[in-house]
Structures are given as structure tokens and as C-alpha cells.
Amino acid sequence: MRSARPEDAPRIAEIYNQGIEDRVATFETQPRDPADVAAWFDEELPFIVAERDGAVVGFARVSPYSDRCVYEGVGDHGVYVAREARGSGVGRDLLDTLAFAAASVRLYKLTARILADNAASLAVHRAAGFREVGVQRRHGRLDGEWKDVVIVELLLGEAAEG
Ligand SMILES: CC(C)(COP(=O)(O)OP(=O)(O)OC[C@H]1O[C@@H](n2cnc3c(N)ncnc32)[C@H](O)[C@@H]1OP(=O)(O)O)[C@@H](O)C(=O)NCCC(=O)NCCS
């Protein structure tokens, strides 16, 4: 696990686009190019990659949850593992590392909306200690079909105590 670097952008775009193609990870349907990924670095929030045998096989990142200052300690997040590396613990390691990095920059919560039929993502978040807050029904359409989402959250640092 290490921080993402700008030169990782093409591989990160490739892994993200696999998630888009699989149609279980996100409501996004337009593939991203490396320039889109390069813009993610401007957010200056935790952005981690997993390497195996010198190649990037996954990434996780925090993006802003809200532009309201009261929520500046809350981060939205995503985690994506290359198809060939899924199911071998990379996603879990990425989430653990991202949570540590987020707490280190004084974020007090990570949260995400997961498509309710994304069993792998629900499982990896559960394994990493995330709580399932509830289901939002018909939160968006993917290829014209209504999808429910599950909100998950993990408290960090002081917020996680007591
Ligand atoms: C979701 C994703 C990140 C999980 O990463 P991964 O590296 O495959 O998951 P891991 O191998 O770390 O598995 C972690 C836990 O989830 C479980 N799990 C993984 N895939 C699963 C599946 N398809 N069904 C049920 N459980 C699954 C594992 O058994 C493990 O549980 P355990 O710790 O209790 O044994 C990965 O499958 C992926 O990139 N999918 C496409 C993109 C995506 O959906 N991203 C999430 C967007 S919110």
C-alpha cells in the first residue's frame, strides 16, 4: 500500500473503468481517461494504491462529502480492485489503509453509498468495520433500471471512541 502518484493515473483509470463496465460499482457509465483521474489529485485527500509484484492492482480514495464546512471532517470514499486481483484481500487492505490515512488528516468519518446488489462491496465494507446505516430506495437509474443503495459509514479517531 502506498499513496497514489500522478504517474499511476492511466492504470487507475483502467481499474475504475472495469468497475464502470461491470455495472455494479457506480451509477457512472462513461469511461474515464487518465486526465480525469489526474484531477482527483487536486482534492488533496487520501488516495491510496495497492501494488502487487510492482504493478498497481487497486486503489481507494476519499473525495469531499459536502461543501458545507460543518461536514468538512466527513469523507466520501470509493475502492476499486482490478478484476484479476479481486477476492484476495486487496480491497480489505485498501479500506484499512484508507481509514488510517483519513484519520491521520483528521477526518472523523468515511461514508459511501453502495449499490444494494454489489455483494462484494457490502462484504468488504462489513469486513473493514463499516456499519450499514440503511437503504435508500430507487436512488438512481443505471441503464434505465432503478437501483437501491446502502449507506455505509465508519467513524474514525475521536469520533470512534465511546
Ligand atoms: C468490492 C471490491 C473492492 C472488493 O475488493 P476485493 O479485493 O475483491 O475484496 P477482498 O478480497 O478484500 O474481500 C474482503 C471481504 O469481502 C468478501 N468478499 C469479497 N468478494 C465477495 C463477493 N463477491 N461476495 C461475497 N463476499 C465477498 C471476502 O470474503 C472478504 O470477507 P472476509 O474478510 O470476511 O473473509 C472489488 O470486488 C471490486 O473492485 N469490485 C468492483 C468495483 C466496486 O464494486 N467497488 C466498490 C464501489 S462502492
The ligand as an ORCA input file, in Angstrom:
! r2SCAN-3c Opt
* xyz 0 1
  C     -15.676     -4.539     -3.987
  C     -14.182     -4.823     -4.138
  C     -13.403     -3.515     -3.931
  C     -13.770     -5.819     -3.025
  O     -12.373     -5.986     -3.068
  P     -11.712     -7.447     -3.024
  O     -10.250     -7.261     -3.023
  O     -12.316     -8.270     -4.101
  O     -12.243     -7.974     -1.595
  P     -11.398     -8.785     -0.511
  O     -10.733     -9.937     -1.179
  O     -10.547     -7.845      0.271
  O     -12.564     -9.360      0.406
  C     -12.912     -8.769      1.646
  C     -14.108     -9.494      2.235
  O     -15.217     -9.436      1.326
  C     -15.642    -10.777      0.982
  N     -15.982    -10.806     -0.452
  C     -15.193    -10.411     -1.483
  N     -15.848    -10.567     -2.652
  C     -17.071    -11.084     -2.342
  C     -18.193    -11.458     -3.114
  N     -18.185    -11.346     -4.455
  N     -19.287    -11.922     -2.467
  C     -19.302    -12.041     -1.126
  N     -18.250    -11.705     -0.331
  C     -17.155    -11.224     -0.933
  C     -14.442    -11.651      1.255
  O     -14.834    -12.967      1.546
  C     -13.832    -10.982      2.457
  O     -14.560    -11.303      3.636
  P     -13.815    -11.850      4.958
  O     -12.781    -10.798      5.325
  O     -14.930    -11.941      5.952
  O     -13.209    -13.138      4.532
  C     -13.828     -5.447     -5.523
  O     -14.588     -6.615     -5.707
  C     -14.070     -4.508     -6.689
  O     -13.202     -3.727     -7.030
  N     -15.256     -4.566     -7.324
  C     -15.585     -3.692     -8.451
  C     -15.623     -2.229     -8.032
  C     -16.581     -1.996     -6.875
  O     -17.672     -2.561     -6.808
  N     -16.161     -1.085     -5.968
  C     -16.954     -0.701     -4.823
  C     -17.705      0.536     -5.147
  S     -18.664      1.066     -3.711
*
